[in-house]
Each structure stands twice: as structure tokens, then as C-alpha cells.
Amino acid sequence: MNIDKELDTRGLNCPLPILKAKKALAAMESGQLLRVVSTDAGSTRDFQAFAKQTGNDLMDQQTVGNEFIHVLKRR
């Protein structure tokens, strides 16, 4: 995957990772990929719901150690 922008939300809790992702996606072009790195355990389900609500595609989710990585494709 060719990531266009990466967002570090480590240490932030809900809803801040979602809000920062929403702002970042708004500044991106359709089809671009945003990777969000979070330490909030609830972010996995939060990003699933966010993708459904906004129409952006959730391309990938991974857990690496205590970090949760989400890749969204701008609609």
C-alpha cells in the first residue's frame, strides 16, 4: 500500500483520533490513503464505525504491540 499521509494519535483517547482523522481526510484527495497510528484500544471499533458513517473505505487494521494501525481510503 502506498500511504499518502500518516497521522500519529498515540496517547490520545476517543474521540480525538477520529476527529484528527476526519480533519486530515478532508484535506486529502479522493482515493488517497491515510494511516492512523493510535494507542487507544477502542480505536479499532471506532474507525470501523467512522468508515461506515462517512463512506471512506477502511482498507486495513492491525495491532502491533500496544499500537493500533488503521488505513483509510478517502472517498
N, C-alpha and C positions, 0 to 999 in steps of 0.2 A: 504494500500500500504506500502510496506517495502522499505523505501528510503535508498539507499546506500551512497549517498553523497549529502550534501546541500551546496549551493552557495549563499552567501549574496552579492547582487549587489545593495543594497539600496544606493541612492544618485548618481548612475552612469546613464548616458544617453546613448542612442544609439550612436554607435554600441557596447559600452563596455560590456553590459550584454550578448550579443550574442557571442562576442569574448571570454569572460571568460567561457561561457558555452561550446563553441567549444573546448577550451583547456581542460576543465575538462572531457568532454566526451571522448576525445582522450586517456585519461589516465585510462578510465574505461573499464570493460569487457562487451562483448555483453550481453544484457538482464538486465544490472544493471540500476537502476533508479536514476536520478539526479533531485533534487528540486532546482529551482532558485527563489529567492525572490527579487523582483525589485520594485522600486518606479516610474519607467519610464512608463507613461501611454501608450506610443506607443509599449511597450514590448509585449503586447498581440498579435498584428498582426505581430510583428517582429518574435516572436517564432513560430507562425503558418507558416510563410514563410520559416523560418530556417528548421523546421521539414520536410517540403515538399522538399526542396532543398537537404537536407543531407540524407534523408531516415530514420532518427531517428523518433520514434513514440512520438507524443505529447499526453501523457496519460491523462493530466488534466490541466485545467487553472481555477484559482479562483481569485476573487478580494475580499480582506479583508481590509476594511477601505481604506487607500491610498496605500496599497501594492498589488502587482500583483504576484501571485504564479503560477509557471509553472513546470510541471513534465514531464521530457523527459525520454524515454527508449532508451538506447544505441542500435544501430543496430548491 
